[in-house]
């Protein structure tokens, strides 16, 4: 009985789709494509189909469609850990961008994890090998691997975002961490700064390696010694950015020869550092210039407004989804494995030339 009911439901759905096609003056396959993957149909045709569907009261059943074709329409996103990343909001912004792009492509987003412990890793791999998802986007973290099983061996299309894994042949969408920090360091040098204080993320982390290399490249290009930069942090993860900033302020006050410019590798670090350092009587930017990385909206409302390198999270989310859907549809372009989307420096009142 249930089977007959399902078949009847499918026949009814097919008939309604045929009605939509007839009213819009297009083929049934075009209607199906427009409703499942709107981005694959031109805007004029899509508008006609949407108008006909509204007129007829037609609503496609995405789950039923997936069952009919024997394929899931779910894409899972693998997080580096908790959604909480202080004020930066990078992860929520990325999720919003990816979700919007997936919906436009006819897919649904599933958050696979909120932790990266062994239980979570097993769960992610069970999803990948169980056939319940069509692809995966992994954020700023390495591929899950437990007991010899790795996400790489699941056969799923995978795109890495915010971590470059192109050397392993994995499609990667990243921003220009090294170049961005190199350029802001060069700007600080141009303003006259010669001693720097760098607030680091965890050692050997991709982002910290790239960003610190940018500082050193700028110093080298200006003929300045690497010894002019003092490094603080390196033990805690970016999720503990506030703690890193507080510890860095304590480290700073212990220095005999004080730097005149601070480069923080996250907004959280910079915000907590500035809050603590101002309590010692130092003024930003009169005594100390500060620039950070992420581009959180709250930076504009800090005291003083904080200069920051803004990550292009919306553009990166769209690019990651486009690459993944191309892989799912087997329309992958040969050759290009690494996609770099440029970040943007926003200079505010936290940066000024050093005192004479």
Backbone torsions as a table, in degrees:
resi	resn	phi	psi	omega
1	UNK	NA	-47.0	179.7
2	UNK	-61.3	-39.2	-179.8
3	UNK	-62.6	-44.3	179.5
4	UNK	-63.0	-38.3	179.6
5	UNK	-63.4	-41.4	179.1
6	UNK	-63.1	-43.4	179.6
7	UNK	-62.9	-42.3	179.0
8	UNK	-61.5	-40.4	178.9
9	UNK	-61.8	-39.7	-179.7
10	UNK	-68.9	-39.9	179.7
11	UNK	-64.4	-39.7	179.4
12	UNK	-64.4	-42.8	179.4
13	UNK	-61.8	-41.9	179.3
14	UNK	-63.9	-41.3	179.9
15	UNK	-64.0	-42.8	178.6
16	UNK	-64.1	-37.9	177.6
17	UNK	-64.1	-38.4	176.9
18	UNK	-63.7	-38.3	177.2
19	UNK	-63.5	-41.4	178.3
20	UNK	-62.2	-44.4	-180.0
21	UNK	-61.5	-42.9	-179.5
22	UNK	-63.7	-45.0	-178.0
23	UNK	-67.9	-35.5	-179.2
24	UNK	-83.4	-13.7	179.3
25	UNK	74.7	34.8	179.8
26	UNK	-132.9	174.3	179.0
27	UNK	-76.2	154.0	178.3
28	UNK	-59.5	-38.5	-180.0
29	UNK	-62.5	-32.9	178.1
30	UNK	-68.9	-38.9	176.7
31	UNK	-62.7	-46.4	-179.5
32	UNK	-59.0	-43.7	-179.3
33	UNK	-67.2	-39.9	-178.5
34	UNK	-65.7	-36.6	-178.1
35	UNK	-79.8	-33.1	-177.9
36	UNK	-86.8	-38.3	-177.6
37	UNK	-136.4	76.9	-174.7
38	UNK	-54.7	-34.5	-178.2
39	UNK	-68.0	-11.8	-177.4
40	UNK	-93.8	1.7	-179.3
41	UNK	-124.1	139.0	-176.8
42	UNK	-64.8	155.2	-169.4
43	UNK	-60.5	-41.1	-177.9
44	UNK	-63.3	-47.0	178.9
45	UNK	-64.7	-41.4	-179.7
46	UNK	-62.2	-38.3	179.6
47	UNK	-65.0	-40.5	178.4
48	UNK	-63.8	-42.5	-178.9
49	UNK	-67.5	-43.1	179.3
50	UNK	-62.6	-39.2	179.3
51	UNK	-65.6	-42.0	179.0
52	UNK	-65.9	-40.1	179.5
53	UNK	-64.1	-40.6	178.0
54	UNK	-65.5	-41.2	-178.9
55	UNK	-62.9	-37.7	-178.1
56	UNK	-90.2	-6.6	-178.8
57	UNK	70.7	30.7	-177.2
58	UNK	-86.7	127.9	175.1
59	UNK	-126.3	116.7	-179.4
60	UNK	-71.0	144.3	175.8
61	UNK	-97.0	101.9	-174.5
62	UNK	-61.5	-40.2	-178.0
63	UNK	-66.7	-43.1	178.9
64	UNK	-63.0	-38.3	178.8
65	UNK	-62.5	-42.3	179.2
66	UNK	-62.7	-40.2	179.2
67	UNK	-65.9	-38.4	-178.3
68	UNK	-63.5	-40.6	-177.2
69	UNK	-90.9	-4.0	177.3
70	UNK	73.7	24.3	-178.9
71	UNK	-134.8	143.3	176.4
72	UNK	-77.3	151.8	173.4
73	UNK	-112.4	28.6	-177.0
74	UNK	-108.0	131.5	172.8
75	UNK	-112.9	129.6	179.0
76	UNK	-97.8	145.9	175.0
77	UNK	-114.0	133.3	-176.7
78	UNK	-107.0	118.5	-176.0
79	UNK	-91.1	156.8	176.8
80	UNK	-74.6	-9.1	-178.9
81	UNK	161.2	-140.3	-177.5
82	UNK	-62.5	153.6	173.9
83	UNK	-68.6	-19.0	-175.4
84	UNK	-78.7	117.1	174.7
85	UNK	-133.6	47.2	177.4
86	UNK	62.8	-137.3	-176.3
87	UNK	-88.3	-10.3	-170.5
88	UNK	-63.4	-36.3	178.8
89	UNK	59.9	19.0	-178.2
90	UNK	-62.0	-48.0	-177.6
91	UNK	-63.2	-49.7	176.8
92	UNK	-58.8	-37.7	178.8
93	UNK	-66.3	-40.7	177.5
94	UNK	-62.8	-45.9	179.5
95	UNK	-58.8	-42.3	-179.6
96	UNK	-62.8	-44.2	179.8
97	UNK	-64.9	-44.9	180.0
98	UNK	-64.7	-44.5	-179.0
99	UNK	-60.4	-43.8	180.0
100	UNK	-61.5	-44.8	-179.1
101	UNK	-67.8	-38.1	178.7
102	UNK	-65.9	-42.5	178.5
103	UNK	-59.9	-42.7	178.1
104	UNK	-62.6	-28.4	178.6
105	UNK	-89.9	1.9	178.1
106	UNK	86.7	18.7	-179.7
107	UNK	-118.6	159.9	177.4
108	UNK	-112.5	144.9	-179.7
109	UNK	-94.5	135.9	174.2
110	UNK	-126.5	124.2	174.5
111	UNK	-78.9	118.6	-172.9
112	UNK	-83.4	-20.8	-172.7
113	UNK	-161.2	156.9	170.7
114	UNK	-126.1	13.9	178.4
115	UNK	-154.6	168.7	176.4
116	UNK	-128.3	35.1	173.7
117	UNK	-78.2	178.9	-174.8
118	UNK	-63.9	-37.3	179.2
119	UNK	-62.4	-44.0	179.7
120	UNK	-65.2	-41.3	179.7
121	UNK	-61.8	-42.0	177.9
122	UNK	-63.1	-42.0	179.6
123	UNK	-61.2	-44.4	178.5
124	UNK	-59.2	-44.9	-178.5
125	UNK	-69.0	-35.1	176.0
126	UNK	-61.7	-41.8	177.5
127	UNK	-63.4	-44.6	-176.5
128	UNK	-64.9	-42.9	-177.1
129	UNK	-86.4	-12.3	-175.9
130	UNK	-85.6	-7.2	176.8
131	UNK	81.3	11.1	-177.4
132	UNK	-90.7	-6.0	177.7
133	UNK	-128.9	155.3	-178.3
134	UNK	-95.9	-22.2	-178.1
135	UNK	-169.3	175.1	-177.4
136	UNK	-142.1	141.8	169.0
137	UNK	-116.1	125.0	-178.1
138	UNK	-111.1	129.8	-174.9
139	UNK	-100.0	122.0	165.1
140	UNK	45.2	41.1	-179.7
141	UNK	-160.5	163.4	-178.3
142	UNK	-79.6	164.6	-178.2
143	UNK	-67.2	136.1	176.1
144	UNK	-61.1	140.4	178.0
145	UNK	-150.7	121.4	-179.4
146	UNK	-140.9	130.5	174.9
147	UNK	51.3	42.8	176.9
148	UNK	84.0	-10.1	175.4
149	UNK	-91.8	133.6	178.5
150	UNK	-131.5	148.8	177.3
151	UNK	-57.1	-32.4	-179.8
152	UNK	-61.3	-26.5	-178.5
153	UNK	-92.1	5.2	-176.1
154	UNK	-79.0	-17.4	-176.7
155	UNK	83.2	-1.0	179.5
156	UNK	-76.1	145.8	166.4
157	UNK	-64.8	133.4	-176.8
158	UNK	-133.6	137.5	172.3
159	UNK	-125.3	131.5	175.6
160	UNK	-95.1	134.6	179.3
161	UNK	-124.6	134.5	179.9
162	UNK	70.8	10.6	172.2
163	UNK	-148.6	122.0	-176.0
164	UNK	-79.2	109.7	175.2
165	UNK	-118.6	26.1	-178.8
166	UNK	-65.7	-27.4	178.0
167	UNK	-62.0	-26.9	178.1
168	UNK	-91.8	8.6	178.8
169	UNK	82.6	12.5	-177.7
170	UNK	-95.9	130.6	176.0
171	UNK	-55.4	128.0	-175.2
172	UNK	-132.6	136.1	176.0
173	UNK	-117.8	117.4	-175.4
174	UNK	-135.7	166.7	170.8
175	UNK	-103.1	171.9	-173.5
176	UNK	-88.6	64.4	-176.9
177	UNK	-49.7	-53.1	-174.1
178	UNK	-64.2	-49.3	-178.6
179	UNK	-62.6	-40.6	-178.1
180	UNK	-63.7	-45.1	-179.7
181	UNK	-72.3	-34.2	175.4
182	UNK	-60.5	-43.4	-178.0
183	UNK	-67.3	-40.4	-179.4
184	UNK	-71.2	-33.9	175.4
185	UNK	-65.5	-41.0	177.2
186	UNK	-61.9	-36.8	177.6
187	UNK	-66.0	-40.9	177.4
188	UNK	-63.8	-39.8	177.0
189	UNK	-63.9	-41.9	178.9
190	UNK	-60.4	-35.1	179.7
191	UNK	-74.0	-12.1	177.1
192	UNK	114.5	1.0	-179.6
193	UNK	-74.4	140.0	-179.3
194	UNK	-131.8	-8.8	177.4
195	UNK	-128.0	130.1	-169.4
196	UNK	-126.3	150.0	178.3
197	UNK	-123.6	117.0	-173.6
198	UNK	-108.2	123.9	177.9
199	UNK	-95.7	111.4	-168.4
200	UNK	-96.4	150.5	165.9
201	UNK	-84.2	-168.5	-178.1
202	UNK	-63.4	138.5	179.1
203	UNK	-59.9	143.1	-179.8
204	UNK	73.2	-1.1	173.2
205	UNK	-69.4	138.4	-176.2
206	UNK	-51.6	-48.7	-175.9
207	UNK	-65.1	-42.3	-179.0
208	UNK	-67.3	-40.2	178.0
209	UNK	-58.6	-47.7	-178.5
210	UNK	-66.0	-43.8	-175.2
211	UNK	-70.4	-41.6	178.9
212	UNK	-66.6	-36.3	176.6
213	UNK	-61.5	-34.8	177.2
214	UNK	-63.5	-40.5	176.6
215	UNK	-61.1	-48.7	-177.0
216	UNK	-65.1	-36.4	178.5
217	UNK	-64.7	-40.2	179.1
218	UNK	-65.8	-40.9	177.8
219	UNK	-62.9	-43.7	180.0
220	UNK	-62.5	-41.8	-179.6
221	UNK	-64.6	-28.3	-179.9
222	UNK	-91.4	2.1	-179.6
223	UNK	73.3	26.4	-178.0
224	UNK	-105.6	150.9	-177.5
225	UNK	-76.6	146.6	175.5
226	UNK	-64.9	-19.5	-179.9
227	UNK	-70.1	-8.4	179.6
228	UNK	-80.4	-5.0	177.6
229	UNK	-112.3	127.3	176.1
230	UNK	-101.5	130.8	-175.1
231	UNK	-104.3	129.5	177.4
232	UNK	-122.5	144.8	-179.0
233	UNK	96.8	-152.6	178.2
234	UNK	105.0	-9.3	-178.3
235	UNK	-102.7	-40.6	-173.2
236	UNK	-91.4	153.1	177.4
237	UNK	-74.9	162.5	-179.2
238	UNK	-59.8	-25.3	177.4
239	UNK	-62.5	-17.9	179.4
240	UNK	-105.4	35.6	-175.9
241	UNK	-57.6	-39.4	178.6
242	UNK	-61.4	-43.2	179.7
243	UNK	-64.8	-38.4	178.9
244	UNK	-62.8	-41.9	179.9
245	UNK	-65.4	-40.7	178.9
246	UNK	-63.5	-46.5	179.1
247	UNK	-63.2	-37.4	-180.0
248	UNK	-64.6	-37.2	177.0
249	UNK	-62.5	-40.8	176.9
250	UNK	-63.8	-40.8	178.4
251	UNK	-64.0	-39.8	-175.5
252	UNK	-61.8	-45.2	-175.4
253	UNK	-67.5	-17.9	179.6
254	UNK	-82.5	-13.6	-176.7
255	UNK	-73.5	136.3	178.2
256	UNK	-73.5	-47.8	177.7
257	UNK	-103.4	108.4	-172.1
258	UNK	-78.4	132.6	169.0
259	UNK	-62.9	161.7	178.5
260	UNK	-111.2	-6.1	-179.7
261	UNK	-141.1	137.1	179.6
262	UNK	-113.7	132.3	174.6
263	UNK	-117.2	108.1	-179.7
264	UNK	-100.8	138.2	-175.7
265	UNK	-90.3	9.5	167.4
266	UNK	-156.6	155.0	178.4
267	UNK	-62.2	-37.9	179.1
268	UNK	-57.2	-46.1	179.5
269	UNK	-58.7	-47.3	-176.5
270	UNK	-64.4	-43.0	-176.7
271	UNK	-63.9	-46.3	-179.8
272	UNK	-70.8	-35.3	177.7
273	UNK	-62.0	-49.3	-179.0
274	UNK	-61.0	-42.5	-179.7
275	UNK	-58.5	-44.1	-178.1
276	UNK	-75.0	-40.5	-174.3
277	UNK	-70.6	-30.1	177.9
278	UNK	-66.7	-26.4	178.6
279	UNK	-69.0	-18.4	179.2
280	UNK	-85.2	-3.0	179.6
281	UNK	101.0	-5.3	177.7
282	UNK	-77.0	145.5	-178.2
283	UNK	-108.5	137.7	175.6
284	UNK	-106.8	121.1	8.4
285	UNK	-102.3	8.9	-174.6
286	UNK	-59.1	-44.3	179.8
287	UNK	-96.3	-24.6	-171.0
288	UNK	-156.9	123.3	174.8
289	UNK	-87.8	145.6	-178.2
290	UNK	-135.7	132.9	173.6
291	UNK	-135.3	146.9	-176.2
292	UNK	-131.3	-173.0	-175.6
293	UNK	-133.7	130.0	171.1
294	UNK	144.3	-49.0	-179.6
295	UNK	88.6	34.8	179.2
296	UNK	-64.1	141.2	177.7
297	UNK	-56.6	-31.2	-176.9
298	UNK	-65.5	-20.1	-179.4
299	UNK	-59.2	-34.8	180.0
300	UNK	-63.8	-26.4	-174.6
301	UNK	-106.4	9.2	174.9
302	UNK	-73.3	170.8	179.8
303	UNK	-124.1	106.3	-3.1
304	UNK	-76.8	168.2	176.0
305	UNK	-54.1	132.1	-167.9
306	UNK	-92.9	129.3	172.1
307	UNK	-70.7	138.5	-174.6
308	UNK	-153.3	153.5	173.1
309	UNK	-93.5	114.9	-174.1
310	UNK	-86.8	122.4	177.4
311	UNK	-77.2	135.9	-178.0
312	UNK	-82.3	64.9	-169.7
313	UNK	-64.7	-36.5	-178.5
314	UNK	-66.5	-45.2	179.4
315	UNK	-65.6	-37.3	179.3
316	UNK	-67.0	-39.3	177.3
317	UNK	-61.3	-44.9	179.0
318	UNK	-62.7	-43.7	-179.1
319	UNK	-63.1	-41.3	-179.8
320	UNK	-63.3	-42.6	179.6
321	UNK	-66.3	-43.3	179.0
322	UNK	-58.4	-43.8	179.1
323	UNK	-64.6	-41.6	-177.9
324	UNK	-66.9	-44.9	-179.3
325	UNK	-66.5	-34.2	174.5
326	UNK	-62.2	-39.7	179.2
327	UNK	-68.2	-41.3	178.3
328	UNK	-61.7	-41.9	-179.6
329	UNK	-84.7	5.1	179.0
330	UNK	58.2	42.2	177.3
331	UNK	-117.1	30.2	-176.6
332	UNK	-67.2	131.3	176.7
333	UNK	-80.0	135.5	-178.2
334	UNK	-74.4	148.6	171.3
335	UNK	98.7	-60.3	-173.0
336	UNK	-79.8	115.2	-178.7
337	UNK	-113.8	-23.3	-176.8
338	UNK	-116.5	121.5	177.8
339	UNK	-111.8	120.9	-178.5
340	UNK	-110.2	125.2	177.7
341	UNK	-115.6	124.4	-171.4
342	UNK	-70.4	139.7	173.1
343	UNK	-86.7	178.8	-174.8
344	UNK	-136.3	129.8	177.2
345	UNK	-83.2	126.1	176.1
346	UNK	-111.7	106.9	-179.6
347	UNK	-87.3	127.1	177.7
348	UNK	-128.9	-162.4	-170.7
349	UNK	-74.0	0.2	-179.3
350	UNK	-83.9	-1.5	-178.5
351	UNK	-123.6	133.4	178.7
352	UNK	-157.3	165.6	174.2
353	UNK	-62.7	151.5	179.0
354	UNK	-69.9	157.1	174.9
355	UNK	-64.7	144.8	179.9
356	UNK	-67.7	NA	NA
